[in-house]
Amino acid sequence: MEAKRHKRILSWNVNGLRAVLKRHRLKDVAELLAYLGELDDCKLHIICFQETKLIPQELSEALLAYSKGFRSYFSMCSTRHRSMGYSGVVTYSLTPPIAAEEGVTGVLVSKNEDGKKRLIGGKFSEAAFEGWTQAEMREVDSEGRCVITDHGAFIVFNLYNPAITVDPEEDREKYEKRIEFKGKFLEAVRIRTNAVRKAGREVILLGDLNVSISKMDTARNAIDPKNPSRRWLYGLMSDADLVDTYRYFHPRRRQYTHWSQITGARANNFGSRIDMILGSSGMVRRFSYDAGIKDKIQGSDHCPVYLDVVEDAIAKQENDNPPECRYSVRFAGQKRIHSFFRSSSSSQPTSDRGNSKEQPKAPQCQVSSILEWTCSVCTYINKKSSFCCEVCTQPNRKRPNTRKERQASLDGFVRISRVSTSSGPAGSAIHSTPGSSAHTTSEADTDRDEEKKRPPRSNTEARNSWRRMLSGKGPPAPKCYVHRLECLLRTVLKKGPNRGKKFYVCRLPDGAAGQKGARCDFFCWATVTGKPILENLNLPKPAISS
């Protein structure tokens, strides 16, 4: 089969969609998709990004790739306790899918005219979450971690599974809440996947799953089979008859998709394979052509993974306008998104436009939305507008800035004392009031007299102190004994008796033990009995095997 006879499905945790565009010096997503497709001269048809870190107000023509013929389906974090720009996934499809849904549970899908929801997977999906409350389903789908698209021959789940980044010693309550949320989300994915499979549909489950399958998928060559996330993955693959497409085509190859940025582990390829594409066994046998990992593509702490399917797997659908997700945008023949933003002055009669002193209203957005949200300014519950409030026309959900204006210059701190010393009668009144600015000035004079009595420092000492402060340099760093390189200064962040203390480690990136160019196990505290250590630190040298 020729290379151009297949179509590619690609998944990538971009760690910020706008950030990855900036790192590659690209102006929009259309250029990014063209760049990813040109690497192997392949035709990208379905592209799934995770951890987009977008908010609805950031949606623009640059993020939609409509100029290249793609339809976009976004899901974004909507919880108030989360900082803006958290999580989020998006699916770009060159061929319009039959249907698209935001979320796993289907609670975010709007009802039809008959008052019923039509979910992907039919009655099996509609009855899957009967024991769940509306609040539980909304909580699971509140962080923008799933988009489901129906492409006829198969259904694609674009997933960004939660990772537990909270230290239980730091905040036990928050840690337990995240554990509970992750458990609910994984259970919802299992329920919905099994429901779609019961309906007789083939599925592709892809994205950042935040768990590896076997020892071959981690550079540390060790896994915990009792890990809850790993047990969930084993159970899901067994129940839904899913196949790891990468291992299907490359059973013995070691490649990774994620590397720690803190330790610089990518330089030594010391990572793990937690981004994957799982497919139902029937889909893999009938439609799959090849699978792989693009570990040379930079721009994120993850790299893309892909699955090539035969040309007939993604066929042109009759329905060109499928149901869309909450933040998906349909242009309906428009070439530019600017036509969706019109000033209220354009709708006024010509006779009223002459009054230029009137304040124009905020632009109205005509982008479709099917999930209600509460305006942070007027508290109106919006049901249709996804960008602007229907009552107060506020374009975002941020609260107004109520902080006082900051001091413009240092003059503001000394202006009162200057006036008090130069004024006439008012100055005498201030002198007679205790605690006034004049009283403060007399205390400052006393402090200056005290400073004059202190012995002056030598010019050399003062010069060295200023140089050290201005350059930001501290005492010289020690050198590790293996590589004889200056070490890196780190700070203990974990809660405990050593929190805040500084220490030195080898400056090379993390890697396997004994690997050339990998970090050694050198460690020492930055201070000994409260004093900085010296470069010729006298510590026992570790034994180095030849």
Buried (B, 14 or more C-beta within 10 A) or exposed (E): EEEEEBBBBBBBBBBBBBBBBEBBEBEBBBBBBBEBBEEBEBBBBBBBBBBBBBBBBBBEBBBBBBBBEBBBBBBBBBEEEEEBBBBBBBBBBBBBBBBBBBBBBBBBBBEEEEEEBBBBBBEBBBEBBEEBEEEBBBBBBBBBBBBBBBBBBBBBBBBBBBBBEBEBEEEEEEBEEBBEBBBBBBBBBBBBBBBBBBBEBBBBBBBBBBBBBEEBBBBEEEBEEEEBBBBBBBEBBEEBBBBBBBBBBBEEEEBBBBBBEEBBBBBBBBBBBBBBBBBBBBBBEBBBBBBBBBBEBEBBBBBBBBBBBBBEBBEEBEEEEBBBBBBBBBBEEEEEBEEBBEEEEEEEEEEEEEEEEEEEEBBBBBBBBBBEBEBBBEEBEBEEBBBBBBBEBBBBBEEEEEEEEEEEEEEEEEEBBEEBEEEEEEBEEBBEEEEBBBEEEEEEEEEEEEEEEEEEEEEEEEEEEEEEEEEEEEBEBBBBBBBEBBBBBBEBEEEEEEEEEBBBBBBBBBBEEEBEEBBBEBEBEBEEEEEEBEEEEEEEEEEEEE
